[in-house]
């Protein structure tokens, strides 16, 4: 019994409770790299392309090592967005890949490698125009993604950083709008 109690205690200690990293009303705790296209209101973080279709990344001011990021996202039409993991070279795609010209949501985009693996079952799971849930686990170099409650991708990155910020992307050259809400992060 003592062994079982110690195991559960160790499990609870090793996983921090999820914290809201977006307060739902401001960009406090975030910094913009690129165009100023991000707004916050009524619990929703929105990226809307500007007239020049300039790109932008909204980075957390805080850095994270191993973590589980959960969020909901919504979009309509053609978008090219994603979530950066600890630096700008490793990203989990949301929407249409500019290079492949097809939806690569939940797949990793790695600078210099492109899309080394493709998420499975995305066409059946992704709901355009509705809220979708994404859970990204970054543990060391291993990235795991769940889309709407189903595991769709696992990838081990050769370029993963040990620690860094999390970022949301608005790709340049595209007229688009993407919404995020219920953004939480639990350190592992």
FENWOWO-V359653 format. One record per residue. SS is DSSP state (~ for helix, > for strand, _ for the rest). Layout:
BEGIN
{{SS} {SS}}
END
This chain:
BEGIN
{{_} {~} {~} {~} {~} {~} {~} {~} {~} {~} {~} {~} {~} {~} {_} {_} {_} {_} {>} {>} {_} {_} {_} {_} {_} {_} {_} {_} {_} {>} {>} {>} {>} {>} {_} {_} {_} {>} {>} {>} {>} {_} {_} {>} {>} {>} {>} {>} {_} {_} {_} {_} {_} {_} {_} {>} {>} {>} {>} {>} {_} {_} {_} {>} {_} {_} {>} {>} {>} {>} {>} {>} {>} {>} {>} {_} {_} {_} {_} {>} {>} {>} {>} {>} {>} {_} {_} {_} {_} {>} {>} {>} {>} {>} {>} {>} {_} {_} {_} {_} {_} {_} {>} {_} {_} {_} {_} {>} {>} {>} {_} {_} {_} {>} {_} {_} {_} {_} {_} {_} {_} {~} {~} {~} {~} {_} {_} {_} {_} {_} {_} {>} {>} {>} {>} {>} {>} {>} {>} {_} {_} {>} {>} {>} {>} {>} {>} {_} {_} {>} {>} {>} {>} {>} {>} {>} {_} {_} {_} {_} {_} {_} {_} {>} {_} {>} {>} {>} {>} {>} {_} {_} {_} {_} {_} {_} {>} {>} {>} {>} {>} {>} {>} {>} {>} {>} {>} {_}}
END
